[in-house]
Amino acid sequence: MKTHALVFPGQGSQRVGMLDVLPEHEDLSRLLDAAEGLSGLPLRAIAATGPAEELSDTRAAQPLLYLTDLVWGRSLLDCGVQPAFVAGHSLGEYAALAIAGVFSAEAGLELVIERSTLMAATAASTPGTMAAVLGLKRTVVAELVEDLSSVWLANDNSDTQVVLSGTHAGIEAATVALTAAGARRVVPLTVAGPFHSPLMAPAGDRFAGILAEAQFSDSTIPVLQNTDPTPTSAERLIKSRLIGQITSPVRWTETVIALRDAGVEVIVEAGTGSVLTGLARKVEGIESIAVEDRGIERVLEVLEA
């Protein structure tokens, strides 16, 4: 079997009907019951029929994505997939950690719902937004943003796709500057707030206290994290890296390169959609496949080829 890694998508991958295509798994119904009880939201109904605005609400999207990531990941493991590494994009990191045994599925769900509640509250009191910059090198975007106020690099998705986060005025100023510098497009994102920026500090500070008290274990599979994509299995290091995640950029390009340089031949995206698969294809020397798009049997065929 080719050396492979499992990666898990985060917020933004949700869509109406996302539960309908999941493989049957014994844990799903129980975890959905728990998620609805903890969140106070009718998550099954929101996932099934929307509307999209309710599904995009951080408090609904995050637990639903965590559970779909988790079910796809566990189903792959049940079929014999043995990843050398795991990683997740933003929220997806929680599914990666659960799959790697850092905490139980239930404990991860509780953390995700606490996280989503705090992030939603901060976003409601701290107006802001995000935008994707296409067609400019990351280094160019970073240099331009350094000269602007109230805007930050939030997601380093690929060499020519980065996401900015900031105040509405900061994003507007960045859009003008980046367009003048030659950006192909600067696309406003439909998000609830300025995620992965210092503006989320109220949520980050409160959640840091919750994480500090949470019980973590050493991972059974090395993990690459958003704040530091150096593989580790040490629970103390995993926790310290996770604490800063809400206010720090997602270093995804570095994550994919680190996986390739560690000998990974295939990235398997375990979750809703194929966004991470597309991003991995921008990095030379590594294959990628999305399980929801291609199915578990095809994933196994690719890994065994």
ABEGO torsion letter per residue (X at the ends): XBBBBBBBBBBGABBBGAAAABBBBAAAAAAAAAAAAAAGBBAAAAAAAOBAAAAABAAAAAAAAAAAAAAAAAAAAAAGBBBABBBBBEAAAAAAAAAAGABBAAAAAAAAAAAAAAAAAAAAABBBBBBBBBGBBAAAAAAAAAABBGBBBABBABAABBBBBEBAAAAAAAAAAAAAAGBABBBBBBBABBBGBAAAAAAAAAAAAAAAABBBBBBABBBBBAABABBBABAAAAAAAAAAAAABBBBAAAAAAAAAAAGBABBBBBEBEAAAAAAAAABBGBBBBBAAAAEAAAAAAAAAX
